[in-house]
Amino acid sequence: MESVLLDLLRGNAEHADTFQSRFDDVQDGQRPDAVTVCCSDSRVLQDHIWGNDAPGHVFTCANIGNRVVQRTDAGEAVSGDLLYPIRHTGTETVVVVGHTGCGAVTATYDSLTDGLDEPDGIAHCIGLLRPRLEPGVEALPDGLDRADAIDHLVEYNVDRQVEFLLDSEDVPDDVDVFGVVYDFQDVYGGRRGEVHVVNANGETSVETLRETHPDLGARVARRWEY
């Protein structure tokens, strides 16, 4: 309804009032410090989760399931949305952001366990997740309820997306790739809205991550060390 758009426009007017001078240094170009790949879930406020209000600081990508993979005529490749800042703006830090209770991971889990009938567009997205999550579904610990199984697979999916980036020849070796999970459902025992580091350049051991990245400290946490 038009009232929804009007509400958005009112919010934009307040945004414009606040940001009048914040584009001065980036009006003619960008050199973002990080590129994030988030799930497009409406509960994941991409800039807000970092407390970011500086234009030009974070290059944000979003899709269901925080995927880094796209299909091309030549086969699977790193998504151009993500690759652009790496190749064209000098960005050397990638953060793959999963979140608790992810609907895309849930749909993929249902597709793998019970079958799922979705429109072609959604089926395409799930099809990019299926081959990466299938081994995780088979390896899930016994006795998990549905919600817990999904949150285990959220971590597993983040790991697989990080792995794809690290294995790609299109991503330079000096680019750091981190995997995190955003928790707004009290899954990790911290505060709602906290980000928990689960992967750093392919390393997933909590003990090792805390030893090699001591500044991260308690922000390193995993539900599943498989």
Secondary structure as GFF3:
##gff-version 3
##sequence-region A 1 226
A	DSSP	alpha_helix	2	19	.	.	.	ID=ss1
A	DSSP	beta_strand	34	39	.	.	.	ID=ss2
A	DSSP	three_ten_helix	48	50	.	.	.	ID=ss3
A	DSSP	beta_strand	58	63	.	.	.	ID=ss4
A	DSSP	beta_strand	69	72	.	.	.	ID=ss5
A	DSSP	beta_strand	75	78	.	.	.	ID=ss6
A	DSSP	alpha_helix	80	88	.	.	.	ID=ss7
A	DSSP	beta_strand	93	99	.	.	.	ID=ss8
A	DSSP	alpha_helix	103	113	.	.	.	ID=ss9
A	DSSP	alpha_helix	120	139	.	.	.	ID=ss10
A	DSSP	alpha_helix	146	167	.	.	.	ID=ss11
A	DSSP	beta_strand	176	183	.	.	.	ID=ss12
A	DSSP	beta_strand	194	200	.	.	.	ID=ss13
A	DSSP	alpha_helix	206	212	.	.	.	ID=ss14
A	DSSP	three_ten_helix	217	219	.	.	.	ID=ss15
###
